[in-house]
Each structure stands twice: as C-alpha cells, then as structure tokens.
Amino acid sequence: MDINSFSKLTYGVYIISSEDGEKKNAFVATAVFQVTAIPEKIAVAASKDNYTTALIQKKKAFGISVLKQHYAPITIGNFGFRSGRDFNKFEKCKYLVGKITGIPIVLEDTLSWFECILEQEIDLGTHVLFIGKVADCATVSEEDIPLTYQYYHEIKRGITPENAPSHIEKK
Ligand SMILES: Cc1cc2nc3c(=O)[nH]c(=O)nc-3n(C[C@H](O)[C@H](O)[C@H](O)COP(=O)(O)O)c2cc1C
C-alpha cells in the first residue's frame, strides 16, 4: 500500500460541538461531509476517545462550524489538541445556542454553521460515524473562503493528532 495515496483525499476543517446539560464541548474534525440533500444530512466520523463523542451520544444532537482559511491558530489549538475532559474549551469562545436542540455552536473563525439532530450512529471500530439531519443552518460571513485540510497541512504546516482519521502514522 502506498500510504501517500491518502494525502490526495480532500477535506475541509470543521468544529463539531455538543453538550450534556452541564458541560459544553467541541473538537476539530476533517471527516465531515454532506450525505443526502432531501432531507439534508451530514456525516461526521468521531473518535471514541473524544470527550465530545460521548456528549453527542447523550444529547443526540451536534453542531458543525465551517472554519475560514484565515483562522486564528488558537482556535485549532483549543479544539483540536486538548481534551475538554479537564478543561473548559468554551470559556473564552464566541458561540450561539441552537434554537432547536439547545446545543452550543462555535462562532470563532466560522463562515457557516449547521445544527444537526442525530439520526444514526455506525460503529467503525476506533470511530463512530454520526449521521445528523440538519435542523437549522446559517451563513455567518462571506469575507473568506473555507479552510481545506490541504491548506492547513501544506501551507500552514498544521499537524493532526492520532484521533483524526486523516492522521498518517510516521513509520
Ligand atoms: C486538523 C485536525 C483534524 C481532526 N480531525 C478529526 C476527525 O475528523 N475526527 C476525530 O474524531 N478527531 C479529529 N481530530 C482530533 C480531535 O479534534 C482531538 O482529538 C480533540 O482534542 C478531541 O477533543 P475532545 O476530547 O475534547 O472531544 C482532528 C484534529 C485536528 C487538529
């Protein structure tokens, strides 16, 4: 297997959020894609190790924020490299509360967002594939373009932790 083949797959970079009534939390994800149009459904692959994964399973709802290309590195540092188990990721973060489900949706460096009701969950071994029906969505800004994983990785020299499906193990 030529492992480099995987680096040709294209992705965006998103923040996936939820809450359990007590705590709000979110993580950075690349494995996010629209799967149907009528009705609109979006799939997200979430590591079983992510704290947010358990919150989504409990709340049965999640938010998706589409990140902009000129993001502040602290946004990805905060949501993508630390676990919310022992730290409040929402303390200094701009967010809104979804009108349908009450979940928090991150607004930092966000171009548009989706509020999703969890419809299906598929066990993938290390990850869970969440399929959510879009209950609400909005565009926040037209002033930038969406961040792609290629730009994050090749131009910004950003790395991905092990929980990311796009992580490539150094041999
Ligand atoms: C660029 C990038 C992409 C990522 N993609 C995913 C992903 O698609 N799925 C996933 O489960 N984790 C992904 N991660 C890892 C999680 O964001 C990370 O493990 C996070 O700290 C989990 O937070 P939590 O434990 O507070 O939920 C990614 C991280 C980065 C920086």
PDBQT file of the ligand as one rigid body, heavy atoms in Angstrom, charges set to zero:
ROOT
HETATM    1  C1  LIG A 201      -6.826  19.191  11.722  1.00  0.00    +0.000 C 
HETATM    2  C2  LIG A 201      -7.467  18.207  12.687  1.00  0.00    +0.000 A 
HETATM    3  C3  LIG A 201      -8.408  17.300  12.189  1.00  0.00    +0.000 A 
HETATM    4  C4  LIG A 201      -9.039  16.394  13.043  1.00  0.00    +0.000 A 
HETATM    5  N1  LIG A 201      -9.992  15.556  12.541  1.00  0.00    +0.000 NA
HETATM    6  C5  LIG A 201     -10.658  14.718  13.380  1.00  0.00    +0.000 A 
HETATM    7  C6  LIG A 201     -11.752  13.949  12.900  1.00  0.00    +0.000 A 
HETATM    8  O1  LIG A 201     -12.172  14.020  11.738  1.00  0.00    +0.000 OA
HETATM    9  N2  LIG A 201     -12.360  13.095  13.782  1.00  0.00    +0.000 N 
HETATM   10  C7  LIG A 201     -11.954  12.984  15.093  1.00  0.00    +0.000 A 
HETATM   11  O2  LIG A 201     -12.553  12.211  15.851  1.00  0.00    +0.000 OA
HETATM   12  N3  LIG A 201     -10.939  13.750  15.591  1.00  0.00    +0.000 NA
HETATM   13  C8  LIG A 201     -10.300  14.611  14.767  1.00  0.00    +0.000 A 
HETATM   14  N4  LIG A 201      -9.295  15.416  15.253  1.00  0.00    +0.000 N 
HETATM   15  C9  LIG A 201      -8.849  15.228  16.653  1.00  0.00    +0.000 C 
HETATM   16  C10 LIG A 201      -9.731  15.920  17.691  1.00  0.00    +0.000 C 
HETATM   17  O3  LIG A 201     -10.048  17.261  17.314  1.00  0.00    +0.000 OA
HETATM   18  C11 LIG A 201      -8.967  15.951  19.043  1.00  0.00    +0.000 C 
HETATM   19  O4  LIG A 201      -8.659  14.629  19.438  1.00  0.00    +0.000 OA
HETATM   20  C12 LIG A 201      -9.676  16.707  20.150  1.00  0.00    +0.000 C 
HETATM   21  O5  LIG A 201      -8.711  17.080  21.131  1.00  0.00    +0.000 OA
HETATM   22  C13 LIG A 201     -10.776  15.921  20.848  1.00  0.00    +0.000 C 
HETATM   23  O6  LIG A 201     -11.365  16.758  21.804  1.00  0.00    +0.000 OA
HETATM   24  P1  LIG A 201     -12.367  16.264  22.952  1.00  0.00    +0.000 P 
HETATM   25  O7  LIG A 201     -11.743  15.074  23.643  1.00  0.00    +0.000 OA
HETATM   26  O8  LIG A 201     -12.469  17.465  23.884  1.00  0.00    +0.000 OA
HETATM   27  O9  LIG A 201     -13.675  15.927  22.304  1.00  0.00    +0.000 OA
HETATM   28  C14 LIG A 201      -8.685  16.359  14.429  1.00  0.00    +0.000 A 
HETATM   29  C15 LIG A 201      -7.743  17.282  14.922  1.00  0.00    +0.000 A 
HETATM   30  C16 LIG A 201      -7.145  18.197  14.066  1.00  0.00    +0.000 A 
HETATM   31  C17 LIG A 201      -6.150  19.188  14.614  1.00  0.00    +0.000 C 
ENDROOT
TORSDOF 0
